[in-house]
Amino acid sequence: MTELAVITPTWKPDGAFFAELHRSVLEFTSDDTVHHVIVPAAHKSAFSGYAGPRCRIWTHPELLPRRYWRMPGGTWLNAGHPWPPVRGWVMQQAAKIAAAGMIDADAILLADSDVVLVRPVETANFRVDGELSLFRKPDAVHDGMDRHVRWHQVARDLLGLPAAPPPPLNDYVDALIFWDPVVVRAMQDRIGEITGKHWVDAFTQQLHISEFIVYGVYADELMKQRPPSSPLICHSSYDRRPMDEAGALAFGDGIGQDAVGMMISSHSNTPLEVRRTAERRCVEVARK
């Protein structure tokens, strides 16, 4: 068993982002840390060059039951429950949970493709009395965040919990987050016990769901001891406008002392060189 594994779901159009992330994983994690990459089967060849001792390429069919078939347009069909079709992004979430539950590591770092690591990742820095901390933003979900509120209710339904209280609610969603594989497996078991179905089937039958909310609600509501809160480990920009050089430098200057990664949204269409400028400034600030 290794101390840390990194999981990234991605696809061919995000290959350039993944290349930057993987480079940073090799630089800022220990030599026994493996980067597990989850891609559509049709895109596997685009990532095969990364395969090696520190990178494992997974496809959705390798992680999920064989009764799931990929259909044209990116949706999936569960042969045991063919309606409604499974949305592609829901299937990606299920594959992420499946991987996190089966990988032999003490801690999992979930990293979106547009993340880059900028500091060494030491899981000991994110443990309290040996327990891995949980990313939670207390009371960050307000009543105007309809999707998040729905995600909370779906999570509680799957986990057999009473209805969610009125907002504000905790948020557990971010681009770079630690998960505990032991908690993931317990969460899978709980979903199966409550629904009477394989956890994958119960999860993928949902039209609106967030894997991060399900994990966070499980950890906060059903673990014997509520996990300690994680500091913000990702310095992020969700702005959809392209960042320029000046903005990249200012962004880098703002990195927090606990952040081990940065994220500039792929939807911003920020040029690669500008992203690298931000990365270099983040690394410079982190080393001071």
N, C-alpha and C positions, 0 to 999 in steps of 0.2 A: 504494500500500500504506500502511495506517495502522500505527501502533505497537501499538495495542491494540484488540481486539474483545472484547465480553462475550457469553457464550452462556448462556441460561437455558431449560431445558425446563420447561414448566408446563402447566396446564390450567385450565378455567373455575373449578372450586371454589377454586383458589388465587389467584384474581384480585386479592383485596385484598392478599395478601402481595406479589404481583408489582408492584402499584402502588407500594408502599413501596420495593421494590428499585429499580424503574426511576427513581423520583424521585432516589434516592441516586446512581445511575449518572450521571444528567445533572449532578448537583452535583459529584461527586468524580472524574470522568474528563474527559479533554481533549475539546474541541469536535469533534474528528474521530473520536471513539470511538463505534462503533455497537453498540447492544444488539440482539443477534440472539435472537429468542424462538421456540422450537419448541413448537408446540401441535398437538393433534389437529385434523384438517380441520374437524370439526363444531364446534369451539370458536373457529375463526378470527375470526368476527364479534365475539366478546366482547373481542378484543384489537385490533381494527382501528383503534380510536381512537388507539392509540399509534404507528401507522405514520407514518413521516416520515424526515427526514434522519438521525436518530440512533436509529431503531428499525426493524428489519426483521422482519416476521412470516413465519415459515416453518411449513409443515405437513409431516407425515411423508411424504406422497406426493411432495413437492417435493424431498426429500433422498435418498430411497431408490428402488431399482429398481421399475419398474411391476409386476413380478410379485408384489409384496406387496399383499395385500388385507386390509383390516380387517374382522374378523368381529364378530358380536354378542357382547357381554360383554367387549370390550376386547382380545381376542386377535387375532393376525394369521395369515394363511395365505400361505405361500410357494408359489406355483403350481408352481415347479420342484422343490419338496421339501415336499409338503403335510403330512408327519407327522414330528415332533410339531408342533402349532401353536406359533407364536411368542408368548411371554408379552409383555404390554404393556410391562412395565418393561424387558425385554430390547430391545424395539424402540425404546424411548426412548433407551436407551444407544447403540444403533446410529446413531440419528439424530443424537445428540450428536457421535459420532465423525465421521460424514459431514460435518456442518457445520464442525467444527473443521479438517477436512482441506481444505475448499474455500474458506473465508473468507480474503480477502487481507489478512492482518495479520501483524505480526512475533510477536505473542504473543496467546494466548487466555486470558481469565479465565472459568472455569466457575463459575457462581454458582447455587446452589439458590434456589428462590422465596422461602424464608423467611430469606434473607440480606439484610442492609442494609449498604451501604458507609458508613464513618464517618471515613475519612481519604482524602486525595487518593491516587490510584493512579498511581504512577510506576514503570514496569517497570524502569527503570535501577536502582532500589533492590533489585531481585530478580534481578539479573544478576551473575555473577562472571566477569571477563575477557570480557565480552560474551555469555556463555552463560546462558540462562535457567535458574534453579534449579528443582529438582524437589522437590515435597512428599513427604517420606518420614519415617516414624516408625520408626527402627531397632528391630528386635526387638520390635515392639509386638503382633504377632500370635502368641498363645500357643496351646497345643494344645487349649484349651477353646473357641476361636473356630472352630467347625466350618466355618461358611460361608466365612470368610476363607481357611482352609486349602484348602478346595475351590477357591475362586477362584484361588488361586495355582497349583494343579495344572492347572486348565483353561487358564489363561493360558500356562503353559509348554507344554502340549500344542499350543495354537494357534500358538505361536511356534517350535516345533520344538526345545525345550530339554529337557535331562534332567529327571527327576522332581525335584520340590522337596525340599530337605533337610528334616529334621524341624524343627518350630518351636523357637525363635522365628523369625519371618519379618518382613520389613518391611511396614508398612502404608502405603498410598498414598491412602487414602480420606479426603476431607473435604468440607465444604460449599462451600468457596471455594478454588479451586486454579488455578494457571497451567499451561497446556500450550503446547508449541511446535508450531505447525502442520507444520513440517518433520518433526518426530519422528512426528507423527500419520500423515502420508502414508507415511513409511518403515515404520511399524508396519502400516498397511493392506497395503502391498506384501508385507511379510514373511508375514503371515497367508495372503495369496493364494498365495505361492510354496510355503509349507509344506503347505497343505491341497489345493492344486490347484483351489480354488474361488474365486469372488468373495469378498472378505473379508466382505461383509455376510452372505452365505449361511453361511459358516463360523461367524461370530460368533453369528448368530441361531439356529443349530441347537443351541446350548448351553442347557441347562435352568437352569444356575447359572453366572453369570458377572458380573464387575465390570469395567467399562471402565477404572476407575482402576487396578485391579491389573494389567490387561493393559498399559496404558500404562507404569506404573511398572516392571514386570518387563522390558518391552522396553528402556526407557531405561537401566536398571541393568545388564542382561545383554548387550545387543546393540549399544549405541552404542559407538563407538570410544573415546570419553572419557566416563566416568561423570559425569553432571551433578552440580553442587554441590547441597547440601541447602538447601531453602527454609526460612526461619523460619515459624513458625505465623502465617498471615495472617488467620485467622478466629477471633474470640473466641466460643466456642460454649457453648450449654446444650442438652443432649440430654434433660434431665429432662422427663418426660411429665406432670408435675403443673403446673397453672397457676402462673405467676410473679405475685407481688403487687408493689405499689409499692416496698416496702422491699427485696424481693429484686431488683427491677430496678435500683435504685440501687447495691446491693452488687455486682451483676453488672457494671454499668458501671464501677465503681471498679477491677475486676480486669482490665481490658483491657491486653494486653501492648503493648510499645512498637513491635512490628513489625506488629501487626494492622491491616488496612485495612478489615475488615468484622466484623460481629457476626451471630450466628445464635441465635435462640430457636426451638426446634423447633415446627413447626406442629402437631405432635401434642399439645403441651402445652395447647392451647386458651387460651393467654395472651391477655387482652383487648388490642385494638389500642392503647389508650391506655397500657397498661403497657409494651407493646413500644416505644412511642415514648419513654416515660420512660427506658428502658434505652438507647435510641439517643442521646437527648440527653446522658445522662451519659457514654456512650462518647465522643461528640464532644467534650464538655468536657474529659475527661481527656486525650484525644488532642491537644488544642491546648495543653496545659500544657508 
